[in-house]
Amino acid sequence: MKSYKKSINRFISIIFQFVLIFSWQLAVDKGGIPKYILPSPSDIVSTLFRIMPDLKPHIYATLYEAVIGFLFSIILAIVLAVLMDSIKLIKSCIYPILVISQTIPTIALAPIFIIWFGFGVLPKVIVVIMVCFFPIVISLVDGLEEADNDMLSLMDIMGASRIQKFIFVKFPGCLGSFFSGLRIAATYSIMGAVIGEWLGGDKGLGIFMVRAKNAYALDKIFAAIIVIIILSMALFVFMYMLQYIFMPWQRKIRER
């Protein structure tokens, strides 16, 4: 019964999305909306296929910046989360700074990184780290704090060291929260790379969008947005696949 309801809900969701796209197409074709103001979905798709050879180097550049920044943010988040969980003084000092850092718009920091580090890959990677680091470290810290106290007490009775308790209790227990943060950060990574590219450089989807905006080519801008959505969703699904592989016990629970 549950699987039937899920199938119905998924079907309704797909139909709703098709209705939205069809309404958009109809509004442009029959509503007299100029295509330089709002291109139709069919125009956007045809433009996407037409400009794909030109888009490929920009896609590779953005994906490279996003993946490198994402990987560095994971490493930094794991190190800091373990330190914050192990030494409460570090958490009391660092946690408020992490929260405050999220009140600063990323677009406001990007120009500073451009001035400091130039127009190369480095400032874009730093922007990606800025947007990806917070959800990963916070989800990981929360997951480590929610470790099973009964299991930790049992490990204490058995004379386990702090490292053993982390490996056998805390780390497996925090994987669910960790992957939740990874899924959120994965979608942010492409966005962070594009934001960094808006402010300068020679390659990347952000650069492509700025050039298309200056030429009033809205169909190209929407085509680039579609590529950004596809890349973000691909990374999101990849994180789900990793969770499926590294958390087999959760897979069995869902199959019940």
N, C-alpha and C positions, 0 to 999 in steps of 0.2 A: 504493500500500500504506500509506504514511504517513497519507494523508487518511482511509483506511478505519479505521485504528487510532484516529485522533483522533475520528472520528464515533462509534465504539464506546465509547470512554472518555467522551465527552460524554453519550452515551445512558445509560450506567451511572450517571454522576454525577446526571443528572436523576432516574432511577428511585430512586436512593438517597435523594435529598432528598424525593421523594414518599412513600417508605416511612417516613421520619422524621416527616413531617407527619401521615400516616395513623396512625402509632403514637401520636403525641401526642393526636390526636382520639379514638382508641379508649381510651387510658388515662383521659381525662377522662370520656368517656361511660359506659364500662363499669367503670372502676376505682374509682368512687366518690370521685374527687377533687373537692372543692368548687370551684365556678367562681370564688369569691372568693379562692381560693388559687392556682389555675392555670386560667385560662379556655382554652377549646378554640380551635383555629385558626379554626373557623367563627364562633365568637362574636367573636373579635378582628376578623375581616374585616367582619362585619356592623356591629360598633361603629365601625369605621373609616369606612365609608360613611355611617353615621348622623351622626357628629360632624364630618364633613369641612367643612361650612360654618363650624363654630366653629373648626376647626383652621387654616383658610386664613390668617387674619392672623398666627397663630403661625408657620406655615411660611414666610411671606414675611419675617417679622422675622428668623428664624434664618438663612434663605438670604442675606439682605442682609448680616448680620454676618459670615457665613462667607466670602462672596465678597469683601467689602471687605478683611477681614483677610488672605485668601489673596493678593489682588493686592498688598497692601503687603508681605507677606512675600516675594513673588517679587522685587519691586523691591529691597528691602533685601538679599536673598540674592545677587542678581546683583552689586550694588555691592560688597558685602563680599568675595565670592568673587574678583572681579577684583582687588581690592586685595591679598588674601591671596596670589593667584597672582603678582602683579607684585612685591610687596615681602615678602620672606620674613620680615623682622622682625615685620611685622604678623601674619603667620600664626603665628609662634612665640608671640606675645603673646595673640592672640585665640582660637586653636584650643582651648587647654585650658579657657578660660572657657566656650566653647560646649559642650564635653563636660560640664563641671561643671553647667552650667545644666540639662542634661537629667536630672540626678539629683534635682532638686527636683520633687516632684509638682505638677502644674498646679493641682490643687484646693487646694493650700496657698497658692499665689500669688493665686488669684482673689479671696479676701476682701480682700487688700491693695489690689488694683486698685479694688475697690468702694469702699473707704474713701478712696482718693486721688481717684478720678474720678467717684464717684457711681454711680447705678443706671441711667445711660443706655446708649447704644450703645457708647461709647468703651471701657469696661473689657472688654466682650465681644470687641470687635475686637482689643484687646491680647492677650487670652487666645488667640484664633485665631492671631495672629502668633507667639506663643510656641510653639505646638505645630506650626505649619507651617514656621517659619523654618529649624529645624535640619536636617530631611531634605533641604530644597532646597539650602541652602548647602554641606552636606557632599558631596552627590552632584555638585554643580557644581565644587567644588574638586577632588575626585577626578578628574572628567572632564577638567578643564583640565590636571592633572598628567600624565594619560595621553596627551597629544598625541603625534602621530607625530614622533619625534626626527629621522628621515631627512628628513621634509618641512620641519621647522624648520631643519635644516642647509642644505637646498636654498634656503630663503628667505633665510638669512643670506648665502649665496654670491651670490644675486641682489640683495643690498643692500636687502632689505625692512626696513621700520621695525617697531617693536614692535606698533604698531596694525595694520599690514598682516598680520603673523603671527597676531595674535589673530583678525582678521576671516576670513582665508582658511584657517587651519589649526586653531587652538585652538578657536574657537567651533563650527565644524561638527563637530569631533571630540568635543566634550563634550555634544552634543545628546542622545545616547542616555542618558547618566547623568543629565542635567538632567531629561529627561522621566520617568525612573524616580523621581526625587525628587518631581517634580510629582504623579505618580499617588499616591504615598504621602501627600503633604501634602494632596491634595484630599480624601481620605477623613478625614484628621484635622481638616479645617476645620469640618465640621459638628459633630464631637464637641467641638471647642474652644468653639464658640458655645454648645452645649447646657450645657457645664460652667459657662461664665460666667453663663448664665441661671439655673442652679440657685440661685444665691446672691442673686438679686433682680432686679426689673424688673416690667414689666407685660405684655410680650408675648414670645413665643418658645416653642419646643417644650420647653425646659427648665422654664420657668414652668408650662406646661400639665402637665408630668409631676409637678411638685411638688404642684400643686393636686389632681391625680388621686390621688396617693399619700395626701394628707391625707384624701381622701374614700374611701380604700380601693377605688378603681375600677381594679382591675388590668387590666381589658379595655381601658380608655382608655390606660393606660401602655404596654401591648403595641402598641396601635394607633399611638401616637406613635413607638415603637421601629421599627415597620415603615416609617413615613414617613422616619425618620432613615436607615435602611438604603437606602431608595430614593434619597434625595437624595445620599448618599455614593457610591452606585454610579453615579448619573447623572454626577456630577463626575468620577469615575474613568474612565468611558467617554469623556467629553468630552476628557480629557487624552490618551487613546489616539487619538481622532480628530485632535487637533491634531498629535500625533506622526506620524500617517499622512500629514498634509498637508505638514508641514515637513521630513520626512525621507523623500523619495521613493526615495532610493537603498536604504534599509533595506526598503522595501516590495518592491522588485524582488528583493532577496536572499531574502525570505521566500517569494516566488512561485516560486522555482526548485525 
